[in-house]
């Protein structure tokens, strides 16, 4: 209790000092907040401008997929029946082969036996033909028929021999083209079925198989230039062209996608392998050395698109003063030195947009509408007016809009 009395006595004795201290602290806080607000207002008075410049504009769509061989053929036995034995394997996986090189050989014992049988049948028919000729030496109609029948029989036997001889080649599994052996899983002594894949041969030429959504797919044309990058190969970028694109899309969980094939020179990347992930950027439109400006500088009105050209030698603050002065004076139209130019827009990459009109390379334009400049500031301090404020009237301006694609 004694402590409370002492504290109360101290406060009463120094009441004036405490009031002054509180006033100083409160005033400091007030002026701090006031200055911050004024600084914020001044920072918002800056006008953004950009230059009209000649530039290249490129529009592209992107897709992802995998690298694959340009062509691949799975090698299977062509002989009817199951249980064919492998008697030779002439290559190894990843080995390069030429067209018609032997990959593997199947057991030919049954085929050779069949060929021997057909040869014997042919020889037997030839002997019989000689007998007929000797017996039918007379030139009656009956003798003639006998000789013709025997000649037909010999031709039939010969055809059968040719057929079984040609089938012998089916026991030799050969490379269908120059390429690389992959997926070889056969060894000598293995028994294989007719529908079993012994190995595959792929071309050394690679392609990128890319998936595109339906919106992007309609924009892509055959022959379009493409930039390819690979997840496994940092810093590698090569160029290709669209060689194929599906006519019919595939639906998965309600989403339609189309496959596009990109041809490129695989010899440029020694470490590239089939199955690697690839990202593709496909060029769908481009313009070279055209007048272009930031998308934000193009404004829209019922009469069309336009830009506001401003004096290029004025600073951002000076431009703002002109805008503020024009609106404060309630004069209609643009500030002195400003002009509105109707433009026709072309392609855009969402950053810059192509424009055509009575405007020249190097001219400076507003990168925002005048109404948006005014809307960003509620008041500006008037110099020499003891801190009094002048309210800026908000005026309607062109609606911000991007270019038409």
C-alpha positions as CSV (number, residue, x, y, z in Angstrom):
1,X,0.0,0.0,0.0
2,X,2.9,2.3,0.9
3,X,4.4,1.7,-2.6
4,X,1.1,2.7,-4.4
5,X,1.0,5.9,-2.4
6,X,4.5,6.8,-3.3
7,X,3.9,6.1,-7.0
8,X,0.7,8.2,-7.1
9,X,2.6,11.0,-5.4
10,X,5.3,10.9,-8.0
11,X,2.8,11.0,-10.9
12,X,1.0,14.0,-9.4
13,X,4.2,15.8,-8.9
14,X,5.4,15.3,-12.5
15,X,2.0,15.5,-14.2
16,X,3.1,18.3,-16.6
17,X,6.3,16.5,-17.6
18,X,4.4,13.3,-18.4
19,X,1.8,15.1,-20.5
20,X,4.5,16.8,-22.5
21,X,6.3,13.5,-23.0
22,X,3.2,11.7,-24.3
23,X,2.5,14.7,-26.6
24,X,6.0,14.4,-28.1
25,X,5.7,10.7,-28.7
26,X,2.2,11.0,-30.2
27,X,3.2,13.8,-32.5
28,X,6.3,12.0,-33.7
29,X,4.2,8.9,-34.5
30,X,1.6,11.1,-36.3
31,X,4.3,12.8,-38.5
32,X,5.9,9.5,-39.2
33,X,2.7,8.1,-40.5
34,X,1.9,11.3,-42.4
35,X,5.3,11.3,-44.2
36,X,4.9,7.6,-45.1
37,X,1.6,8.3,-46.7
38,X,3.0,11.2,-48.6
39,X,5.9,9.2,-49.8
40,X,3.6,6.4,-50.9
41,X,1.5,8.9,-52.8
42,X,4.5,10.4,-54.5
43,X,5.8,7.0,-55.4
44,X,2.5,6.2,-57.1
45,X,2.7,9.3,-59.2
46,X,5.3,7.8,-61.5
47,X,4.1,7.1,-65.0
48,X,5.2,4.0,-66.7
49,X,6.3,4.4,-70.3
50,X,7.8,2.1,-72.9
51,X,9.4,2.5,-76.3
52,X,8.0,1.3,-79.6
53,X,10.8,-0.8,-81.1
54,X,11.4,-3.2,-84.0
55,X,11.6,-6.7,-82.6
56,X,11.2,-10.4,-83.5
57,X,8.1,-12.1,-82.1
58,X,7.7,-15.8,-81.9
59,X,4.6,-17.8,-80.8
60,X,5.0,-21.4,-79.7
61,X,3.3,-24.2,-77.9
62,X,5.0,-26.8,-75.7
63,X,4.6,-30.5,-75.1
64,X,6.5,-33.4,-73.5
65,X,7.1,-37.0,-74.3
66,X,9.9,-39.5,-75.0
67,X,12.6,-40.2,-77.5
68,X,12.1,-43.3,-79.5
69,X,13.7,-45.0,-82.5
70,X,12.4,-43.9,-85.9
71,X,11.6,-47.5,-86.8
72,X,11.5,-50.7,-84.8
73,X,10.9,-54.3,-86.0
74,X,10.3,-57.2,-83.6
75,X,11.8,-60.4,-84.9
76,X,9.8,-63.6,-84.6
77,X,10.1,-67.1,-86.1
78,X,8.1,-67.4,-89.3
79,X,7.8,-71.2,-89.2
80,X,4.6,-72.8,-88.3
81,X,4.5,-74.8,-85.1
82,X,6.0,-74.5,-81.6
83,X,9.1,-75.8,-80.0
84,X,11.6,-74.6,-82.5
85,X,15.2,-74.8,-81.2
86,X,17.7,-72.0,-81.5
87,X,21.0,-73.5,-82.8
88,X,23.0,-70.3,-83.4
89,X,23.0,-66.7,-82.1
90,X,25.2,-64.5,-84.2
91,X,24.9,-61.1,-82.5
92,X,24.8,-59.4,-79.1
93,X,22.5,-56.7,-77.7
94,X,23.4,-53.1,-78.8
95,X,25.4,-54.5,-81.7
96,X,25.1,-52.6,-85.0
97,X,24.0,-54.8,-88.0
98,X,23.5,-54.3,-91.7
99,X,20.4,-55.3,-93.6
100,X,20.1,-59.2,-94.0
101,X,22.8,-59.9,-91.4
102,X,21.9,-63.1,-89.5
103,X,20.7,-62.6,-86.0
104,X,19.9,-66.2,-85.1
105,X,19.4,-69.6,-86.7
106,X,16.7,-72.1,-85.8
107,X,17.0,-75.9,-86.1
108,X,16.7,-76.7,-89.9
109,X,16.7,-80.5,-89.6
110,X,13.0,-80.9,-90.3
111,X,13.2,-78.5,-93.2
112,X,16.2,-80.2,-94.8
113,X,14.5,-83.6,-94.5
114,X,11.4,-82.2,-96.2
115,X,13.6,-80.8,-99.0
116,X,15.2,-84.3,-99.5
117,X,11.8,-85.9,-99.7
118,X,10.7,-83.4,-102.4
119,X,13.8,-84.0,-104.4
120,X,13.2,-87.7,-104.3
121,X,9.6,-87.2,-105.4
122,X,10.8,-85.1,-108.3
123,X,13.4,-87.7,-109.4
124,X,10.7,-90.4,-109.2
125,X,8.5,-88.4,-111.5
126,X,11.3,-87.9,-114.0
127,X,11.9,-91.7,-114.1
128,X,8.2,-92.3,-114.6
129,X,8.2,-89.8,-117.4
130,X,10.9,-91.7,-119.2
131,X,9.0,-94.9,-118.9
132,X,5.9,-93.3,-120.3
133,X,7.8,-91.8,-123.2
134,X,9.3,-95.3,-124.0
135,X,5.9,-97.0,-123.8
136,X,4.0,-94.4,-125.6
137,X,6.2,-94.0,-128.6
138,X,3.1,-94.2,-130.9
139,X,1.5,-90.9,-131.6
140,X,-2.0,-91.7,-130.7
141,X,-4.2,-89.3,-128.7
142,X,-4.0,-91.6,-125.7
143,X,-0.2,-91.6,-125.8
144,X,-0.1,-87.9,-126.0
145,X,-2.4,-87.5,-123.0
146,X,-0.1,-89.8,-120.9
147,X,2.9,-87.8,-121.8
148,X,1.2,-84.5,-120.9
149,X,-0.1,-85.9,-117.6
150,X,3.5,-86.9,-116.7
151,X,4.9,-83.5,-117.6
152,X,2.3,-81.8,-115.3
153,X,3.2,-84.1,-112.5
154,X,6.9,-83.2,-112.8
155,X,6.0,-79.5,-112.7
156,X,4.0,-80.0,-109.6
157,X,6.9,-81.9,-107.9
158,X,9.3,-79.1,-108.9
159,X,7.0,-76.4,-107.5
160,X,6.8,-78.3,-104.2
161,X,10.6,-78.5,-104.0
162,X,10.9,-74.8,-104.7
163,X,8.4,-74.0,-102.0
164,X,10.1,-76.0,-99.3
165,X,13.5,-74.8,-100.3
166,X,12.4,-71.1,-100.0
167,X,11.0,-71.9,-96.5
168,X,14.4,-72.9,-95.4
169,X,15.3,-69.2,-95.3
170,X,12.7,-68.6,-92.6
171,X,14.9,-70.6,-90.2
172,X,17.4,-67.8,-90.5
173,X,16.4,-64.7,-88.5
174,X,17.9,-61.7,-90.4
175,X,18.0,-57.9,-89.8
176,X,15.3,-56.2,-91.9
177,X,17.4,-53.0,-92.2
178,X,20.6,-51.3,-91.0
179,X,20.2,-50.7,-87.3
180,X,21.0,-51.8,-83.7
181,X,20.0,-55.1,-82.0
182,X,18.0,-54.7,-78.8
183,X,15.9,-56.9,-76.6
184,X,17.8,-60.0,-77.6
185,X,16.9,-62.7,-75.1
186,X,17.6,-66.0,-76.9
187,X,20.4,-68.4,-76.4
188,X,21.6,-71.6,-78.1
189,X,19.4,-74.5,-77.0
190,X,16.3,-72.3,-76.2
191,X,13.0,-73.5,-77.6
192,X,10.8,-70.7,-79.0
193,X,7.3,-70.4,-80.2
194,X,6.2,-68.8,-83.5
195,X,4.7,-65.7,-81.8
196,X,7.7,-65.2,-79.4
197,X,9.9,-62.1,-80.0
198,X,13.6,-63.2,-80.3
199,X,15.0,-59.7,-80.6
200,X,14.3,-56.3,-82.0
201,X,16.1,-54.1,-84.5
202,X,15.8,-50.3,-84.2
203,X,17.2,-47.6,-86.5
204,X,20.0,-45.4,-85.3
205,X,17.7,-42.4,-86.3
206,X,15.7,-41.2,-83.4
207,X,12.5,-39.1,-83.1
208,X,10.7,-37.4,-80.3
209,X,7.1,-38.5,-79.7
210,X,5.3,-35.5,-78.1
211,X,1.8,-35.3,-76.5
212,X,-0.2,-32.1,-77.1
213,X,-3.5,-31.0,-75.7
214,X,-6.3,-30.4,-78.2
215,X,-6.1,-26.6,-78.0
216,X,-2.4,-26.6,-79.0
217,X,-2.7,-29.5,-81.4
218,X,-4.9,-27.5,-83.9
219,X,-2.2,-24.8,-84.1
220,X,0.7,-27.2,-85.0
221,X,1.4,-27.9,-88.7
222,X,3.7,-30.5,-90.3
223,X,7.1,-29.0,-90.9
224,X,7.0,-26.6,-87.9
225,X,10.4,-25.8,-86.4
226,X,10.8,-27.2,-82.9
227,X,13.4,-26.8,-80.1
228,X,14.1,-29.9,-78.1
229,X,15.6,-30.2,-74.6
230,X,16.2,-33.4,-72.6
231,X,15.7,-34.0,-68.9
232,X,18.8,-36.2,-68.6
233,X,21.1,-33.9,-70.6
234,X,21.5,-30.5,-69.0
235,X,22.3,-27.6,-71.4
236,X,21.6,-29.6,-74.6
237,X,19.1,-28.0,-77.0
238,X,18.7,-29.1,-80.6
239,X,16.4,-28.2,-83.4
240,X,13.9,-30.5,-85.2
241,X,10.7,-30.4,-87.3
242,X,7.3,-31.8,-86.9
243,X,7.1,-34.8,-89.2
244,X,3.7,-36.3,-88.2
245,X,0.7,-35.4,-86.1
246,X,-2.2,-37.6,-85.2
247,X,-5.5,-37.0,-87.0
248,X,-7.5,-38.8,-84.2
249,X,-6.8,-38.0,-80.6
250,X,-6.7,-40.3,-77.6
251,X,-9.0,-39.7,-74.6
252,X,-7.8,-40.4,-71.1
253,X,-9.9,-39.5,-68.1
254,X,-11.9,-37.1,-70.2
255,X,-8.8,-35.3,-71.6
256,X,-8.1,-35.4,-75.3
257,X,-4.4,-35.5,-76.4
258,X,-2.7,-35.8,-79.8
259,X,0.7,-37.3,-80.5
260,X,3.2,-35.4,-82.7
261,X,6.4,-36.8,-84.0
262,X,9.5,-34.6,-84.2
263,X,12.3,-35.5,-86.5
264,X,15.8,-34.4,-85.6
265,X,19.5,-35.2,-86.1
266,X,20.4,-37.6,-83.3
267,X,24.1,-37.5,-84.3
268,X,24.4,-34.1,-82.6
269,X,23.9,-35.7,-79.2
270,X,26.1,-38.7,-78.5
271,X,24.5,-39.6,-75.1
272,X,20.9,-39.5,-76.3
273,X,19.1,-42.8,-75.9
274,X,15.6,-44.1,-76.8
275,X,13.2,-43.7,-73.9
276,X,14.7,-40.5,-72.5
277,X,12.2,-37.7,-71.6
278,X,12.1,-34.7,-73.9
279,X,10.5,-31.3,-73.8
280,X,9.5,-29.6,-77.1
281,X,8.8,-26.0,-77.9
282,X,7.0,-25.9,-81.3
283,X,7.0,-22.6,-83.3
284,X,3.5,-21.9,-84.6
285,X,4.0,-18.3,-85.8
286,X,6.7,-15.6,-86.1
287,X,7.3,-12.1,-87.3
288,X,10.7,-10.7,-87.9
289,X,11.7,-7.0,-87.4
290,X,8.3,-5.6,-86.8
291,X,7.1,-2.7,-84.7
292,X,6.2,-4.0,-81.3
293,X,5.3,-2.7,-77.9
294,X,4.5,-4.0,-74.4
295,X,1.0,-5.6,-74.3
296,X,0.1,-3.2,-71.4
297,X,0.6,-0.2,-73.7
298,X,-2.2,-1.2,-76.1
299,X,-5.6,0.1,-74.9
300,X,-9.0,-0.8,-76.3
301,X,-12.1,1.3,-77.1
302,X,-15.3,0.7,-79.1
303,X,-13.5,2.3,-82.1
304,X,-10.5,0.0,-81.9
305,X,-7.1,-0.4,-80.3
306,X,-4.9,2.6,-79.6
307,X,-1.7,3.8,-77.9
308,X,-0.9,7.1,-76.2
309,X,2.3,8.6,-77.5
310,X,4.0,11.0,-75.1
311,X,7.0,13.4,-75.4
312,X,10.1,11.3,-75.1
313,X,12.3,13.8,-73.3
314,X,10.1,14.2,-70.3
315,X,10.7,12.4,-67.0
316,X,8.0,10.3,-65.3
317,X,7.3,13.0,-62.8
318,X,7.0,15.7,-65.5
319,X,4.5,13.5,-67.4
320,X,2.5,13.0,-64.3
321,X,2.4,16.7,-63.7
322,X,1.1,17.3,-67.2
323,X,-1.7,14.7,-66.6
324,X,-2.6,16.1,-63.2
325,X,-2.6,19.7,-64.6
326,X,-4.8,18.7,-67.5
327,X,-7.3,17.0,-65.3
328,X,-7.2,19.7,-62.6
329,X,-7.9,22.4,-65.2
330,X,-10.9,20.3,-66.3
331,X,-9.8,20.6,-70.0
332,X,-11.0,17.9,-72.3
333,X,-8.6,15.8,-74.4
334,X,-5.0,14.8,-73.9
335,X,-2.3,17.0,-72.3
336,X,-0.1,19.1,-74.6
337,X,2.4,16.9,-76.5
338,X,0.4,13.7,-76.0
339,X,-1.4,12.1,-78.9
340,X,-3.7,9.1,-79.4
341,X,-2.7,6.8,-82.3
342,X,-5.1,4.1,-83.6
343,X,-3.2,0.9,-84.2
344,X,-3.8,-2.5,-85.8
345,X,-2.5,-5.3,-83.6
346,X,-0.8,-8.5,-84.9
347,X,0.6,-11.5,-83.1
348,X,1.6,-11.4,-79.5
349,X,3.6,-13.6,-77.1
350,X,1.7,-12.1,-74.1
351,X,4.7,-9.9,-73.3
352,X,5.0,-7.8,-76.5
353,X,2.5,-7.3,-79.4
354,X,2.9,-6.3,-83.0
355,X,1.4,-3.0,-84.0
356,X,0.8,-1.1,-87.2
357,X,-0.3,2.5,-87.5
358,X,0.9,6.1,-87.7
359,X,3.7,5.5,-85.3
360,X,7.4,5.2,-85.6
361,X,10.2,3.2,-84.2
362,X,11.6,4.7,-81.0
363,X,8.5,6.7,-80.0
364,X,7.5,6.6,-76.3
365,X,4.0,5.5,-75.3
366,X,2.2,5.1,-72.0
367,X,2.4,1.6,-70.6
368,X,-0.9,2.2,-68.7
369,X,-4.1,4.1,-69.4
370,X,-4.4,7.7,-68.1
371,X,-7.4,6.7,-66.0
372,X,-5.3,4.0,-64.3
373,X,-2.6,6.6,-63.6
374,X,-5.1,8.9,-61.9
375,X,-6.8,6.0,-60.1
376,X,-3.5,5.1,-58.4
377,X,-3.2,8.5,-56.6
378,X,-5.9,10.1,-54.5
379,X,-4.2,13.4,-53.9
380,X,-0.9,15.2,-54.5
381,X,0.7,17.9,-52.3
382,X,0.7,21.3,-53.9
383,X,4.1,23.1,-53.6
384,X,4.1,26.4,-51.6
385,X,0.6,25.7,-50.2
386,X,1.5,24.8,-46.6
387,X,0.6,21.2,-47.0
388,X,-2.9,21.7,-48.5
389,X,-4.0,19.0,-50.9
390,X,-5.6,19.2,-54.3
391,X,-8.0,16.4,-55.2
392,X,-7.4,14.9,-58.7
393,X,-10.7,14.3,-60.5
394,X,-10.9,10.7,-61.9
395,X,-11.4,10.7,-65.6
396,X,-12.5,7.8,-67.8
397,X,-9.8,6.4,-70.0
398,X,-9.3,3.6,-72.5
399,X,-9.8,0.1,-71.1
400,X,-6.6,-1.9,-70.8
401,X,-6.5,-4.7,-73.3
402,X,-4.1,-7.1,-75.0
403,X,-3.7,-7.5,-78.8
404,X,-5.8,-9.7,-80.9
405,X,-4.0,-12.9,-81.9
